[in-house]
């Protein structure tokens, strides 16, 4: 796995092995690989996120340059409870009205979050505030210069960059949309998450047996691989 996926760290590989019925601790994997832990936010804020996680979403931006140096902006909305991406959209002309519309599209039903964490980007203007208030969502603006207060979605953005976009050349908006959909399908269904006890955002049935040949399936042209047990 390490040879096929040089971007993976010890926790990631331990999670993949767990999916295959092989319980190996990250410490054992760390004998051969290193994976420094990120600096966490304050204990008080983390306790709040943990207590309200199932009622809380977060949003953020991802800026991407295409091969022709066109700048595209990706707006992402993520639910804290299972680290699931509820909505994303791409534009080259972001605005307050456009962002407000994305919140409407992200909450088409009555099941809306109690809280939405965001940063101080001026794109979250009056129209955005009115739309979130009308849907019963309380927005929480994190302090300036403290992105770790929005750590879950920031970690997601880092995953997008380190495990996907930094290794690809984006041709245009259509190509970026395909890449993100492929990446999110893998992220939701197959990528183990340390914050979810090595489960995936969309829970998958756990193997009851360690029998069967282990096979791999390439993701994003082989940038990553999904591992599974072949039927005996």
C-alpha positions, 0 to 999 in steps of 0.5 A, spaced: 500 500 500 505 504 501 508 503 494 502 504 491 500 510 495 506 514 497 501 520 499 498 516 505 501 516 512 501 511 518 494 512 520 491 512 513 494 505 512 492 502 518 485 504 517 485 501 510 488 494 513 482 495 518 477 495 513 481 488 510 480 485 517 487 486 519 488 490 525 495 493 525 496 499 530 498 506 527 504 505 531 506 498 528 506 502 521 510 508 524 516 503 524 516 504 517 513 511 516 512 517 519 506 522 520 506 528 524 500 530 528 497 536 526 496 542 532 489 542 534 485 547 536 483 549 544 480 544 548 474 548 550 473 549 542 474 542 541 469 540 546 464 545 543 465 542 536 464 535 539 458 536 543 454 540 537 457 536 532 451 533 529 447 539 529 453 543 526 455 544 518 461 548 516 463 552 509 469 554 506 473 556 499 478 552 495 481 556 489 484 552 483 488 555 477 487 551 471 492 550 465 490 556 462 491 560 469 483 561 470 482 562 477 476 557 479 473 558 486 470 551 489 465 553 495 464 547 500 459 545 505 460 539 510 456 536 516 461 535 522 457 529 524 460 524 519 465 529 516 460 528 509 460 534 504 453 536 503 454 540 497 459 543 493 459 548 487 464 552 482 464 559 479 469 564 477 465 570 479 463 569 486 459 573 490 454 574 496 448 573 492 451 566 489 454 564 496 447 565 499 444 561 493 448 555 495 446 555 502 439 554 499 441 548 494 445 545 500 438 545 504 433 543 500 429 540 505 427 541 513 433 538 515 438 544 516 443 545 521 443 549 527 450 552 526 454 554 520 461 555 522 464 560 517 470 565 516 470 572 515 470 572 508 467 579 505 463 574 500 458 572 506 454 578 506 447 581 507 444 576 502 447 570 505 446 572 512 438 573 511 438 567 507 441 563 513 437 566 518 431 565 514 432 558 514 433 557 522 441 557 521 445 560 526 452 562 523 458 562 527 464 566 525 471 564 527 476 569 529 481 572 524 487 568 523 485 562 527 483 557 521 484 551 526 477 553 529 474 551 523 478 545 523 474 539 520 473 543 513 480 546 513 482 539 514 478 537 508 481 542 504 488 540 505 486 533 503 483 535 497 490 539 495 495 534 498 491 528 496 488 530 489 489 537 486 497 538 487 498 532 483 493 533 477 493 539 472 486 542 471 483 543 464 477 547 465 471 547 470 468 541 467 474 537 468 475 540 476 467 538 477 469 531 475 475 530 479 472 533 485 466 528 484 471 522 483 475 524 489 468 525 494 466 519 492 472 515 494 472 520 500 465 518 502 465 511 501 472 508 501 477 513 505 478 511 512 477 517 517 481 517 523 476 522 527 471 516 525 475 511 528 477 509 521 470 508 518 468 512 512 463 518 512 458 513 509 459 507 513 460 501 509 459 493 512 465 491 516 468 484 513 467 478 518 472 474 515 479 475 513 479 470 507 479 472 500 485 475 495 486 482 497 485 486 490 486 493 489 482 498 484 485 505 482 482 511 483 483 518 479 487 514 474 491 510 480 493 516 484 490 512 490 487 505 490 481 502 493 482 495 497 477 490 497 477 482 498 475 478 492 470 473 493 473 466 494 
